[in-house]
Amino acid sequence: MSYEFIRVDLEENIGTITLARPEKRNVLLEEVRLELLDAFGRLERDAEARAIILTGGPDIFAAGANIKAMAEASPMEMYHRKRLPELCRKIEAIPKPVIAAVGGYCLGGGCEIVLACDLRVAADNLRIGLPEVNIGIIPGGGGNIRMVRTVGKARAKELIFTGDFIGAEEALRIGLVNRVVPKDALLEEARGLARRCIRHSPHSLAMAKVAINIGAEIDLESAHSLEALAFCMMFSTADQKEGMRAFLEKRKPVYEGRKGE
């Protein structure tokens, strides 16, 4: 996979997408968003990729959108620029764990992308926020919605109304990130977390993601029904048979991601 603005690697069943223009603060040009959409689509379809890490490296994730390109845009032009919300929905829908490994500045659209990921590992130099009010707009890639659902309404309003950035420890305290590590350990921590996930059945991970993500958006009775259906569906897979046999035989399971026997 060859791209201009990002780099994609696949090693040990873990796909890694790296924003590769740190000298430009990984600004989210339209071309960058298109490449990210393509890369996530490719890794979603690749059975060898059991988990995906998204990073910009330890020093910068993304400083947001190209404000110069947006400054004179018309409402209809902005309406047709739907790549960011499309990208965030794509990340949420991929039936594999998506882990953000973020360090340095993670602002605006960068923060919105990170919010769409399943798990978030932060370097201790992280500065994260949704500062759109500082330039007379609001988050437009799903950030208002996902921030509320991640940290709660009161904290989301404070972050969005003030446009303030917060550091890694505060992000950890309010539940915006899962863990904080020294920046030199960022990528290895994310890979370690990915390895812990992919030792399990890919079907289990996919169904758990569906049950959690969709279950959180629907009424409680429907969420329970969805979870029950997802649970029962697992019994159609060879991995369920292997997992239970391995447990009874007191050995480690070998999951292959096959649908049935």
Stockholm file with secondary structure:
# STOCKHOLM 1.0

chainA/1-261         MSYEFIRVDLEENIGTITLARPEKRNVLLEEVRLELLDAFGRLERDAEARAIILTGGPDIFAAGANIKAMAEASPMEMYHRKRLPELCRKIEAIPKPVIAAVGGYCLGGGCEIVLACDLRVAADNLRIGLPEVNIGIIPGGGGNIRMVRTVGKARAKELIFTGDFIGAEEALRIGLVNRVVPKDALLEEARGLARRCIRHSPHSLAMAKVAINIGAEIDLESAHSLEALAFCMMFSTADQKEGMRAFLEKRKPVYEGRKGE
#=GR chainA/1-261 SS CCCSSEEEEEETTEEEEEECCGGGTTCCCHHHHHHHHHHHHHHHHCTTCCEEEEECCSSEEECCCCHHHHTTCCHHHHHHCCHHHHHHHHHHHSSSCEEEEECSEEETHHHHHHHHSSEEEEETTCEEECCGGGGTCCCCSSHHHHHHHHHCHHHHHHHHHHCCCEEHHHHHHTTSSSEEECGGGHHHHHHHHHHHHHTSCHHHHHHHHHHHHHHTTSCHHHHHHHHHHHHHHGGGSHHHHHHHHHHHTTSCCCCCCCSCC
#=GC SS_cons         CCCSSEEEEEETTEEEEEECCGGGTTCCCHHHHHHHHHHHHHHHHCTTCCEEEEECCSSEEECCCCHHHHTTCCHHHHHHCCHHHHHHHHHHHSSSCEEEEECSEEETHHHHHHHHSSEEEEETTCEEECCGGGGTCCCCSSHHHHHHHHHCHHHHHHHHHHCCCEEHHHHHHTTSSSEEECGGGHHHHHHHHHHHHHTSCHHHHHHHHHHHHHHTTSCHHHHHHHHHHHHHHGGGSHHHHHHHHHHHTTSCCCCCCCSCC
//
